[in-house]
Amino acid sequence: MSPRTDRRLVAEAKKDLACALRAAAHYGLGEGVCNHFSLEVPGRPGHFLINPQGLLWSEIGPEDLVTIDAQGRKLEGRHDVEPTAFFIHGWIHRTIADAKCVLHTHMPFATALSMLAGGRLEMAHQNALRFFRQVAYDETYNGLVLDDREGERIARQFAQANVLFLANHGVIVRGPNVAWAFDDLYYLERACMHQVLALGSGRPLKIIPEHVAERTAKQIAGERQQSDLHLRALRRLFGFD
């Protein structure tokens, strides 16, 4: 890979991640200046882009992103990084080979499910079916993630899934790139929203039969160009093209 190609890929990666942060703010998925999105730097294994501490997601541009290593040491950038990001994202990136993009949020409806005893994403709506057999649940809340033991514990829970619900906390979504991870994050929140609203009626959910859920999940997996198109549309919306 030539230096020019490398610079171009890194520049595009920064635009993708900054756009995902802006879009998450637009959709109401963020929480103040907290939570973190990270992405492996193209062509630089062990280096990761992450949003800085203290900036609203709605104001972050590509130039604001910070480059860190898997131990959380800052390599490039004019801002600091929030401490818990080192432990959550570093351990996931280090221990799960295909976790190129890692998104952690306290988005409202998914977080509401994490607060319920035995809370589960039910296969009761089409949006939920893309996560069929792709969700893990961490049942233990241990306070802020400020040490390696907790970061490693969370990463172990996440190893066999694309979505992890953190008890009494929020969610983490991972993917091979920003487009797929963000699209999953968006539709996860929509699925959780539909579930919470339906449960508010006091009537039981109508669960989709397992064989239909499995078939539909495969159909959705075969339509991943929709995820790429979603990010492209968001890049146009937020002026990152």
C-alpha positions in Angstrom: 0.0 0.0 0.0 1.5 3.3 -1.1 1.7 6.3 1.4 -0.8 8.2 -0.8 -3.3 5.3 -0.8 -2.8 4.9 3.0 -3.5 8.6 3.6 -6.6 8.4 1.4 -8.0 5.4 3.2 -7.4 6.9 6.6 -9.0 10.2 5.6 -12.1 8.3 4.4 -12.2 6.2 7.6 -12.2 9.4 9.6 -15.1 10.8 7.6 -17.0 7.6 8.1 -16.5 7.6 11.8 -17.2 11.3 12.3 -20.3 10.9 10.2 -21.5 8.0 12.3 -21.1 10.1 15.4 -23.0 13.0 13.9 -25.8 10.7 12.8 -26.0 9.1 16.2 -26.5 12.5 17.7 -29.1 13.3 15.0 -31.0 10.1 15.9 -30.8 10.8 19.6 -28.5 7.8 20.3 -25.8 9.7 22.3 -25.7 10.8 25.9 -24.1 14.2 26.6 -20.4 14.0 25.8 -20.1 10.4 26.9 -20.0 7.1 25.1 -17.5 6.1 22.4 -17.2 5.0 18.8 -13.9 3.4 17.6 -12.5 2.1 14.3 -9.3 0.3 13.4 -7.1 2.6 11.3 -6.9 1.1 7.7 -3.5 -0.4 7.1 -2.3 0.2 10.6 -3.2 -2.9 12.8 -3.2 -2.0 16.5 -4.1 1.7 15.8 -7.6 2.9 16.4 -9.6 6.1 15.8 -11.9 7.2 18.7 -14.0 10.2 19.5 -12.4 12.7 21.9 -13.4 13.5 25.5 -15.6 16.5 26.0 -17.0 17.1 22.6 -20.7 16.6 21.6 -21.1 14.1 18.9 -22.9 16.7 16.9 -19.8 18.9 16.7 -17.2 16.3 15.9 -15.4 16.4 12.6 -12.7 14.1 11.1 -10.0 16.4 12.4 -11.2 15.9 16.0 -10.8 12.2 16.1 -7.9 10.8 18.2 -5.6 7.9 17.2 -4.7 5.5 20.0 -3.1 2.1 20.4 -4.8 -0.9 21.9 -3.5 0.1 25.4 -5.2 3.4 25.1 -2.0 5.5 24.5 -2.7 8.6 22.4 -0.6 8.6 19.2 -2.2 11.4 17.3 -4.8 14.1 17.9 -5.3 17.4 19.7 -7.8 16.1 22.3 -7.8 13.7 25.2 -9.8 10.5 25.3 -12.2 9.5 28.1 -10.6 6.9 30.4 -13.2 4.2 30.2 -12.8 4.1 26.4 -9.4 2.6 26.8 -10.7 -0.4 28.7 -13.9 -1.1 26.8 -12.7 -0.6 23.3 -9.1 -1.7 23.7 -9.9 -5.1 25.0 -12.6 -5.8 22.3 -10.3 -4.7 19.5 -7.4 -6.8 20.9 -9.3 -10.0 21.5 -11.9 -10.1 18.7 -10.2 -10.2 15.3 -13.2 -9.1 13.2 -14.2 -6.2 15.6 -12.9 -3.5 13.3 -15.5 -1.0 14.4 -16.9 -0.9 18.0 -19.8 1.4 19.0 -20.8 1.9 22.6 -23.9 3.9 23.5 -26.5 4.4 26.2 -29.3 4.8 23.6 -32.7 5.1 25.3 -34.7 2.0 24.3 -31.9 -0.5 24.1 -30.7 0.7 27.5 -34.2 0.4 28.9 -34.1 -3.3 28.0 -30.8 -3.6 29.8 -32.5 -2.4 33.0 -35.1 -5.1 33.1 -34.6 -8.3 35.0 -34.2 -10.9 32.3 -34.6 -8.2 29.6 -34.1 -9.7 26.1 -34.4 -8.4 22.6 -37.4 -10.5 21.4 -37.8 -11.7 17.8 -41.1 -9.9 17.5 -40.4 -7.3 14.7 -38.6 -7.4 11.4 -35.9 -5.0 12.6 -35.0 -7.5 15.4 -34.6 -10.4 13.0 -31.2 -9.2 11.7 -29.9 -9.9 15.3 -31.2 -13.5 15.4 -28.6 -15.5 17.4 -26.3 -12.5 17.3 -26.9 -11.0 20.7 -25.1 -11.6 24.0 -26.1 -10.4 27.5 -23.8 -9.4 30.3 -25.8 -9.8 33.4 -23.4 -8.2 35.8 -23.0 -4.5 36.4 -19.7 -3.7 38.1 -19.6 0.1 38.0 -17.5 2.2 35.7 -15.1 0.3 33.4 -11.9 1.7 34.7 -9.6 -1.3 34.8 -8.3 -4.1 32.6 -10.1 -6.8 34.5 -13.5 -5.3 33.7 -12.6 -4.6 30.1 -11.4 -8.1 29.6 -14.6 -9.5 31.2 -16.8 -7.5 28.9 -14.8 -8.6 25.8 -15.2 -12.2 26.8 -19.0 -11.8 27.0 -18.9 -10.3 23.5 -16.7 -12.8 21.7 -19.5 -14.9 20.0 -21.9 -12.0 19.2 -22.3 -8.8 17.3 -24.4 -7.1 20.0 -23.8 -7.0 23.7 -26.4 -5.7 26.2 -24.6 -4.5 29.3 -26.8 -4.9 32.4 -28.0 -1.6 33.9 -25.7 0.3 31.5 -26.2 0.3 27.7 -25.1 -1.7 24.6 -22.1 -2.3 22.4 -22.3 -3.1 18.7 -19.4 -4.3 16.6 -18.9 -4.8 12.9 -16.3 -5.1 10.1 -16.6 -1.4 9.1 -18.5 1.7 10.1 -21.4 1.3 7.6 -22.4 -2.2 8.9 -21.8 -1.4 12.6 -23.7 1.9 12.5 -26.6 0.4 10.5 -26.9 -2.4 13.1 -26.8 0.2 15.9 -29.6 2.2 14.3 -31.8 -0.8 13.7 -31.1 -2.2 17.1 -32.5 0.9 18.7 -35.5 0.8 16.4 -36.2 -2.8 17.3 -35.9 -2.0 21.0 -38.1 1.0 20.6 -40.9 -1.1 18.9 -40.6 -3.7 21.6 -40.8 -1.3 24.5 -43.8 0.6 22.9 -45.6 -2.7 22.3 -45.0 -3.9 25.8 -46.5 -0.6 27.1 -49.8 -1.8 25.8 -49.9 -4.4 28.4 -50.5 -7.1 25.9 -48.1 -10.0 25.1 -45.7 -9.8 22.2 -46.4 -11.9 19.1 -43.1 -13.7 18.6 -42.1 -14.6 15.1 -41.6 -18.4 14.5 -37.9 -19.4 14.8 -37.7 -20.9 11.3 -39.1 -17.6 9.8 -36.7 -15.5 12.0 -33.7 -17.6 10.8 -34.7 -17.3 7.1 -35.3 -13.6 7.4 -32.0 -13.0 9.2 -30.2 -14.7 6.2 -32.2 -12.5 3.8 -31.2 -9.3 5.7 -27.5 -10.5 5.7 -27.7 -10.8 2.0 -28.8 -7.2 1.6 -25.9 -5.5 3.2 -25.6 -3.0 0.4 -28.4 -1.2 2.3 -25.9 -0.6 5.1 -23.4 0.9 2.7 -26.1 3.1 1.1 -27.3 4.3 4.5 -23.9 5.6 5.4 -23.4 7.1 2.0 -26.7 9.0 2.5 -25.7 10.2 5.9 -22.3 11.4 4.5 -24.3 13.5 2.0 -26.6 14.8 4.7 -23.7 15.9 7.0 -21.5 17.2 4.3 -18.7 14.5 4.5 -18.6 13.8 0.7 
